[in-house]
Amino acid sequence: MGQKIHPKGLRVGIIRDWDSKWYAEQNYADFLLEDHEIRQYLKEKLFNAGIDHIVIERAGNVIRTFIHAAKPGMVIGRGGSGVEDLRKALENLTGKQVYVNVIEIRVPELSAQLVAENIAAQLERRTHHRRAMRQAMMRTMRAGAKGIRINVAGRLNGAEIARSEWTREGTIPLHTLRAD
């Protein structure tokens, strides 16, 4: 059986960019742990804002975070108070100067992360898994995707024996590097 590689890792440098943009020789582990803590804090705090991904840049003692969100208004808050609160919380967490930038995701139906979180939320509300998968697939294809594959696994509908179900529509080339 062939070796498996993560599709995002395979495409980094070709059509995807790094989520952490910095270089370190000595404090690499500390910076990596700090990045993880920042991402974890932001995802917990802004769960309802539809966070797709967070890009972190470092230069000296300055950290710039770029939050890609489906609902930027929930992140920014009234008059920018939400961003200011986030900035202060992140500065307390890291002890460094932090800048927070919010970038809107124009078509959230084309973001795999947001589609997956939506399906998970529906399953937590006890929606039937096939219905949730079919609705997500229709919305994504209507938004202009060339193809989509959805895999749901676990104790579906509360069954005692866990199983995995998947469905796909359109084209999903796994080896084409420009396909994302």
Short mmCIF file of the C-alpha atoms (twelve columns), coordinates in Angstrom:
data_MODEL
# 
_entry.id   MODEL 
# 
loop_
_atom_site.group_PDB 
_atom_site.id 
_atom_site.type_symbol 
_atom_site.label_atom_id 
_atom_site.label_alt_id 
_atom_site.label_comp_id 
_atom_site.label_asym_id 
_atom_site.label_seq_id 
_atom_site.Cartn_x 
_atom_site.Cartn_y 
_atom_site.Cartn_z 
_atom_site.pdbx_PDB_model_num 
ATOM 1   C CA . MET A 1   0.000   0.000  0.000  1 
ATOM 2   C CA . GLY A 2   1.322   3.454  -0.904 1 
ATOM 3   C CA . GLN A 3   2.374   6.074  1.601  1 
ATOM 4   C CA . LYS A 4   -0.204  8.728  2.444  1 
ATOM 5   C CA . ILE A 5   0.620   12.422 2.369  1 
ATOM 6   C CA . HIS A 6   -1.468  15.312 3.639  1 
ATOM 7   C CA . PRO A 7   -2.980  17.169 0.666  1 
ATOM 8   C CA . LYS A 8   -2.325  20.620 2.163  1 
ATOM 9   C CA . GLY A 9   1.319   19.788 2.908  1 
ATOM 10  C CA . LEU A 10  1.773   18.527 -0.638 1 
ATOM 11  C CA . ARG A 11  0.497   21.810 -2.094 1 
ATOM 12  C CA . VAL A 12  2.463   24.212 0.148  1 
ATOM 13  C CA . GLY A 13  4.768   26.270 -2.018 1 
ATOM 14  C CA . ILE A 14  2.805   25.478 -5.188 1 
ATOM 15  C CA . ILE A 15  -0.703  26.873 -4.735 1 
ATOM 16  C CA . ARG A 16  -0.915  27.192 -0.934 1 
ATOM 17  C CA . ASP A 17  1.158   29.356 1.368  1 
ATOM 18  C CA . TRP A 18  2.398   28.739 4.899  1 
ATOM 19  C CA . ASP A 19  0.083   29.579 7.809  1 
ATOM 20  C CA . SER A 20  3.072   30.688 9.919  1 
ATOM 21  C CA . LYS A 21  5.447   33.128 8.242  1 
ATOM 22  C CA . TRP A 22  8.589   33.545 10.317 1 
ATOM 23  C CA . TYR A 23  12.090  32.215 10.696 1 
ATOM 24  C CA . ALA A 24  13.824  31.228 13.933 1 
ATOM 25  C CA . GLU A 25  16.996  29.357 14.765 1 
ATOM 26  C CA . GLN A 26  16.964  29.230 18.558 1 
ATOM 27  C CA . ASN A 27  13.393  29.844 19.745 1 
ATOM 28  C CA . TYR A 28  11.661  27.702 17.125 1 
ATOM 29  C CA . ALA A 29  9.813   25.445 19.601 1 
ATOM 30  C CA . ASP A 30  8.691   28.412 21.714 1 
ATOM 31  C CA . PHE A 31  7.374   30.271 18.661 1 
ATOM 32  C CA . LEU A 32  5.575   27.167 17.408 1 
ATOM 33  C CA . LEU A 33  3.916   26.614 20.786 1 
ATOM 34  C CA . GLU A 34  2.972   30.295 20.948 1 
ATOM 35  C CA . ASP A 35  1.423   30.082 17.451 1 
ATOM 36  C CA . HIS A 36  -0.578  27.039 18.538 1 
ATOM 37  C CA . GLU A 37  -1.827  28.833 21.661 1 
ATOM 38  C CA . ILE A 38  -2.805  31.914 19.618 1 
ATOM 39  C CA . ARG A 39  -4.732  29.815 17.093 1 
ATOM 40  C CA . GLN A 40  -6.435  27.790 19.822 1 
ATOM 41  C CA . TYR A 41  -7.469  30.935 21.710 1 
ATOM 42  C CA . LEU A 42  -8.825  32.636 18.586 1 
ATOM 43  C CA . LYS A 43  -10.759 29.558 17.413 1 
ATOM 44  C CA . GLU A 44  -12.388 29.155 20.842 1 
ATOM 45  C CA . LYS A 45  -13.161 32.854 21.221 1 
ATOM 46  C CA . LEU A 46  -14.431 33.381 17.662 1 
ATOM 47  C CA . PHE A 47  -16.074 30.020 16.955 1 
ATOM 48  C CA . ASN A 48  -19.343 31.574 15.714 1 
ATOM 49  C CA . ALA A 49  -17.514 33.959 13.358 1 
ATOM 50  C CA . GLY A 50  -16.667 31.133 10.942 1 
ATOM 51  C CA . ILE A 51  -12.859 31.138 11.122 1 
ATOM 52  C CA . ASP A 52  -11.335 29.431 8.074  1 
ATOM 53  C CA . HIS A 53  -7.663  29.834 8.915  1 
ATOM 54  C CA . ILE A 54  -5.290  32.120 10.791 1 
ATOM 55  C CA . VAL A 55  -1.989  33.338 9.347  1 
ATOM 56  C CA . ILE A 56  0.683   34.483 11.807 1 
ATOM 57  C CA . GLU A 57  3.659   36.639 10.822 1 
ATOM 58  C CA . ARG A 58  6.521   37.565 13.133 1 
ATOM 59  C CA . ALA A 59  9.174   40.246 12.870 1 
ATOM 60  C CA . GLY A 60  11.258  40.857 15.979 1 
ATOM 61  C CA . ASN A 61  8.929   41.388 18.920 1 
ATOM 62  C CA . VAL A 62  5.862   42.046 16.746 1 
ATOM 63  C CA . ILE A 63  3.207   39.473 15.862 1 
ATOM 64  C CA . ARG A 64  0.752   40.107 13.021 1 
ATOM 65  C CA . THR A 65  -2.308  37.851 12.881 1 
ATOM 66  C CA . PHE A 66  -4.523  37.651 9.813  1 
ATOM 67  C CA . ILE A 67  -7.894  36.108 10.671 1 
ATOM 68  C CA . HIS A 68  -9.813  34.801 7.640  1 
ATOM 69  C CA . ALA A 69  -13.458 34.834 8.752  1 
ATOM 70  C CA . ALA A 70  -16.825 34.294 7.076  1 
ATOM 71  C CA . LYS A 71  -18.455 36.825 9.443  1 
ATOM 72  C CA . PRO A 72  -15.890 39.597 9.984  1 
ATOM 73  C CA . GLY A 73  -18.470 41.773 11.751 1 
ATOM 74  C CA . MET A 74  -18.514 39.351 14.684 1 
ATOM 75  C CA . VAL A 75  -14.726 39.607 14.994 1 
ATOM 76  C CA . ILE A 76  -14.505 43.385 14.580 1 
ATOM 77  C CA . GLY A 77  -17.435 44.258 16.865 1 
ATOM 78  C CA . ARG A 78  -19.034 47.675 17.250 1 
ATOM 79  C CA . GLY A 79  -16.606 50.371 16.191 1 
ATOM 80  C CA . GLY A 80  -13.663 47.972 16.224 1 
ATOM 81  C CA . SER A 81  -13.979 47.175 19.929 1 
ATOM 82  C CA . GLY A 82  -13.826 43.425 19.278 1 
ATOM 83  C CA . VAL A 83  -10.475 43.670 17.502 1 
ATOM 84  C CA . GLU A 84  -9.094  45.867 20.273 1 
ATOM 85  C CA . ASP A 85  -10.189 43.368 22.947 1 
ATOM 86  C CA . LEU A 86  -8.614  40.526 20.953 1 
ATOM 87  C CA . ARG A 87  -5.388  42.478 20.556 1 
ATOM 88  C CA . LYS A 88  -5.147  43.137 24.299 1 
ATOM 89  C CA . ALA A 89  -5.917  39.502 25.148 1 
ATOM 90  C CA . LEU A 90  -3.267  38.255 22.707 1 
ATOM 91  C CA . GLU A 91  -0.709  40.737 24.070 1 
ATOM 92  C CA . ASN A 92  -1.400  39.406 27.588 1 
ATOM 93  C CA . LEU A 93  -1.076  35.832 26.290 1 
ATOM 94  C CA . THR A 94  2.213   36.373 24.435 1 
ATOM 95  C CA . GLY A 95  3.817   39.384 26.100 1 
ATOM 96  C CA . LYS A 96  4.578   40.873 22.679 1 
ATOM 97  C CA . GLN A 97  3.100   43.599 20.508 1 
ATOM 98  C CA . VAL A 98  0.224   42.131 18.454 1 
ATOM 99  C CA . TYR A 99  -1.598  43.455 15.392 1 
ATOM 100 C CA . VAL A 100 -4.903  41.860 14.381 1 
ATOM 101 C CA . ASN A 101 -6.166  42.011 10.795 1 
ATOM 102 C CA . VAL A 102 -9.514  40.553 9.734  1 
ATOM 103 C CA . ILE A 103 -10.010 39.315 6.173  1 
ATOM 104 C CA . GLU A 104 -13.489 38.463 4.900  1 
ATOM 105 C CA . ILE A 105 -14.146 35.175 3.125  1 
ATOM 106 C CA . ARG A 106 -16.481 36.193 0.321  1 
ATOM 107 C CA . VAL A 107 -17.858 32.701 -0.479 1 
ATOM 108 C CA . PRO A 108 -17.824 30.584 2.703  1 
ATOM 109 C CA . GLU A 109 -19.440 27.648 0.856  1 
ATOM 110 C CA . LEU A 110 -16.131 27.127 -0.987 1 
ATOM 111 C CA . SER A 111 -14.096 26.789 2.223  1 
ATOM 112 C CA . ALA A 112 -13.635 23.134 3.205  1 
ATOM 113 C CA . GLN A 113 -13.059 24.067 6.862  1 
ATOM 114 C CA . LEU A 114 -16.303 26.036 7.112  1 
ATOM 115 C CA . VAL A 115 -18.334 23.371 5.281  1 
ATOM 116 C CA . ALA A 116 -16.977 20.710 7.665  1 
ATOM 117 C CA . GLU A 117 -17.751 22.826 10.751 1 
ATOM 118 C CA . ASN A 118 -21.274 23.422 9.416  1 
ATOM 119 C CA . ILE A 119 -21.865 19.684 8.936  1 
ATOM 120 C CA . ALA A 120 -20.469 18.979 12.427 1 
ATOM 121 C CA . ALA A 121 -22.802 21.576 13.953 1 
ATOM 122 C CA . GLN A 122 -25.783 20.005 12.172 1 
ATOM 123 C CA . LEU A 123 -24.806 16.544 13.423 1 
ATOM 124 C CA . GLU A 124 -24.527 17.900 16.972 1 
ATOM 125 C CA . ARG A 125 -28.104 19.198 16.574 1 
ATOM 126 C CA . ARG A 126 -29.109 15.608 15.688 1 
ATOM 127 C CA . THR A 127 -29.761 16.230 11.967 1 
ATOM 128 C CA . HIS A 128 -29.615 13.067 9.873  1 
ATOM 129 C CA . HIS A 129 -26.081 12.712 8.472  1 
ATOM 130 C CA . ARG A 130 -27.165 12.017 4.871  1 
ATOM 131 C CA . ARG A 131 -29.357 15.108 4.817  1 
ATOM 132 C CA . ALA A 132 -26.540 17.289 6.212  1 
ATOM 133 C CA . MET A 133 -24.091 15.895 3.638  1 
ATOM 134 C CA . ARG A 134 -26.512 16.369 0.738  1 
ATOM 135 C CA . GLN A 135 -27.367 19.959 1.734  1 
ATOM 136 C CA . ALA A 136 -23.688 20.887 2.116  1 
ATOM 137 C CA . MET A 137 -22.892 19.334 -1.250 1 
ATOM 138 C CA . MET A 138 -25.698 21.216 -3.006 1 
ATOM 139 C CA . ARG A 139 -24.680 24.561 -1.450 1 
ATOM 140 C CA . THR A 140 -21.021 24.062 -2.363 1 
ATOM 141 C CA . MET A 141 -21.703 23.026 -5.955 1 
ATOM 142 C CA . ARG A 142 -24.148 25.934 -6.359 1 
ATOM 143 C CA . ALA A 143 -21.418 28.295 -5.113 1 
ATOM 144 C CA . GLY A 144 -19.209 27.249 -8.035 1 
ATOM 145 C CA . ALA A 145 -17.024 24.377 -6.842 1 
ATOM 146 C CA . LYS A 146 -15.775 21.917 -9.462 1 
ATOM 147 C CA . GLY A 147 -16.192 18.991 -7.089 1 
ATOM 148 C CA . ILE A 148 -16.686 18.009 -3.477 1 
ATOM 149 C CA . ARG A 149 -16.193 14.860 -1.412 1 
ATOM 150 C CA . ILE A 150 -17.658 14.565 2.078  1 
ATOM 151 C CA . ASN A 151 -16.697 11.807 4.513  1 
ATOM 152 C CA . VAL A 152 -18.590 11.363 7.793  1 
ATOM 153 C CA . ALA A 153 -17.421 8.784  10.338 1 
ATOM 154 C CA . GLY A 154 -18.355 7.674  13.835 1 
ATOM 155 C CA . ARG A 155 -21.477 6.429  15.563 1 
ATOM 156 C CA . LEU A 156 -23.853 7.755  12.919 1 
ATOM 157 C CA . ASN A 157 -27.405 8.284  14.220 1 
ATOM 158 C CA . GLY A 158 -26.300 6.899  17.606 1 
ATOM 159 C CA . ALA A 159 -25.649 3.387  16.270 1 
ATOM 160 C CA . GLU A 160 -23.667 1.079  18.551 1 
ATOM 161 C CA . ILE A 161 -21.176 0.173  15.830 1 
ATOM 162 C CA . ALA A 162 -19.289 3.084  14.289 1 
ATOM 163 C CA . ARG A 163 -19.089 3.310  10.525 1 
ATOM 164 C CA . SER A 164 -17.967 5.662  7.785  1 
ATOM 165 C CA . GLU A 165 -20.046 7.045  4.913  1 
ATOM 166 C CA . TRP A 166 -18.930 9.277  2.097  1 
ATOM 167 C CA . THR A 167 -20.382 10.907 -0.967 1 
ATOM 168 C CA . ARG A 168 -18.934 12.948 -3.794 1 
ATOM 169 C CA . GLU A 169 -20.009 15.069 -6.705 1 
ATOM 170 C CA . GLY A 170 -18.014 16.547 -9.575 1 
ATOM 171 C CA . THR A 171 -14.274 16.078 -9.992 1 
ATOM 172 C CA . ILE A 172 -11.849 15.707 -7.088 1 
ATOM 173 C CA . PRO A 173 -8.372  15.006 -8.502 1 
ATOM 174 C CA . LEU A 174 -6.049  13.984 -5.669 1 
ATOM 175 C CA . HIS A 175 -2.803  14.127 -7.646 1 
ATOM 176 C CA . THR A 176 -3.386  17.388 -9.528 1 
ATOM 177 C CA . LEU A 177 -1.409  19.932 -7.517 1 
ATOM 178 C CA . ARG A 178 -3.249  22.991 -8.839 1 
ATOM 179 C CA . ALA A 179 -6.602  21.490 -7.753 1 
ATOM 180 C CA . ASP A 180 -7.527  22.705 -4.294 1 
# 
